[in-house]
Amino acid sequence: MGSDTAVKLPIYMDNHATTRTDPRVVEAMLPYFGEIYGNAASRNHQFGWAAEKAVEDAREQIAKLIGASAKEIVFTSGATESNNLAIKGVAEMYREKGNHIITEVTEHKCVLETCKRLEKHGYRITFLPVQKDGLIDLNQLKDAITDQTILVSIMAANNEIGILQPIREIGKLCHEKGVLFHTDAAQAVGKVPFNVIEDNVDLVSLSGHKVYGPKGVGALYVRRRNPRVQLVAQMDGGGQERGMRSSTLNVTGIVGMGKAFELAQQELAEESARLLALRESLRTQIEAVLDEVYVNGSLEHRLPGNLNMSFAYVEGESLLMGINDIAVSSGSACTSATLEPSYVLKALGAGDEMAHSSIRFGVGRFNTQAEVDYVAAKVVEVVKRLRELSPLYEMHKEGVDLSKVKWAAEPANQ
Ligand SMILES: *Cc1c(COP(=O)(O)O)cnc(C)c1O
């Protein structure tokens, strides 16, 4: 029996986009869709107390995974909101102190767009470049910090290429200079060890649905001591979450996120080893057969479940069509009607062609070795088939240096 007879199609291998809600999480949430429906802010009856208890238990579970205290966790609707609250909240609170914020070009859009908005409001933003391996240069960061700098925001793990930035060193540098450090850890927490004290972070954005919890719920860690971080709330209302985030708490979602983070804590060591083995199996099976494939970014400083590969001499769209029984992401982003090459891959120095012909595999909790074997075999088969049709690959095989080829001139502009 071939291993592919054991797999059920389609295969989900896009775990950086979102993860399946763990059945144990769903089970923990169910009572809160039904009989436990109180408002966690209702202080004068049992319905409210039951909801509040559930929220406080979840706060503990989340705090525990990152080495924080429960009081430092502020619930939000997701990492997008957490990033907005952290960056805009600090910008507004510390405006007297300075107007400079440092981030990097490969951040998630919700960090980049937040910074661009602040730029319109008179803040100065430094977007640090990354090196070919996807990591920022700590010396460049050091040089960028001025007496006007109030915040550094650098993500812990990148959602496209899985690169792990040296946050501990970044945090140390920030603290030496008296600058607050925020990290978007939506992809990192629950996948690699993370501790707010050891990692020297002041603000951390978290999301439920990247860690096998529900969508639409997240949290922001806000340090309370050494230093005590203050934020200007970005939503006005009833003053929930100690005034930092108004709106009635999403009790069901919070219960799910708490359970998901508890499971992540219990299983992290075993799971990260298993995902790393699956990821490496996928990579080595592909590389054993195909030439001209490239891993984008450092292999060493990377999330265990991430593999982002470019396949030279194939057209990205055709590749994706060929493997359409496997759910993955490509290095192209649909912006309006056109296919734009990924800005993250471009920041690493990839040309448009290589960015378009790249695939992000996100191996997760529910993937099996049989699925990895199927995916590897399928990718190899499709890439081989597409290359058989490629005159450029033919020339490459014949030893023609394509960079030296003089192509027929385009017709001149009329
Ligand atoms: C998914 C993701 C976000 C957005 O999180 P939501 O909870 O979906 O708002 C932000 N940053 C990173 C790195 C992510 O992977």
The ligand as a Tripos MOL2 file, in Angstrom:
@<TRIPOS>MOLECULE
LIG
   15    15     1     0     0
SMALL
NO_CHARGES

@<TRIPOS>ATOM
      1 C1         -2.3550   36.2570   11.6840 C.3       1 LIG1
      2 C2         -1.3930   37.2910   12.0870 C.ar      1 LIG1
      3 C3         -1.8160   38.5480   12.5150 C.ar      1 LIG1
      4 C4         -3.2780   38.9210   12.5550 C.3       1 LIG1
      5 O1         -3.9400   38.2040   13.5770 O.3       1 LIG1
      6 P1         -5.5320   38.2100   13.6410 P.3       1 LIG1
      7 O2         -5.8230   37.5520   14.9690 O.co2     1 LIG1
      8 O3         -6.0040   37.4150   12.4810 O.co2     1 LIG1
      9 O4         -5.9790   39.6160   13.6040 O.co2     1 LIG1
     10 C5         -0.8750   39.4580   12.8770 C.ar      1 LIG1
     11 N1          0.4270   39.1650   12.8240 N.ar      1 LIG1
     12 C6          0.8820   37.9690   12.4330 C.ar      1 LIG1
     13 C7          2.3490   37.7030   12.4120 C.3       1 LIG1
     14 C8         -0.0170   36.9950   12.0400 C.ar      1 LIG1
     15 O5          0.4320   35.8240   11.6260 O.3       1 LIG1
@<TRIPOS>BOND
     1     1     2 1
     2     2     3 ar
     3     2    14 ar
     4     3     4 1
     5     3    10 ar
     6     4     5 1
     7     5     6 1
     8     6     7 2
     9     6     8 1
    10     6     9 1
    11    10    11 ar
    12    11    12 ar
    13    12    13 1
    14    12    14 ar
    15    14    15 1
@<TRIPOS>SUBSTRUCTURE
     1 LIG1         1 GROUP 0 **** ****
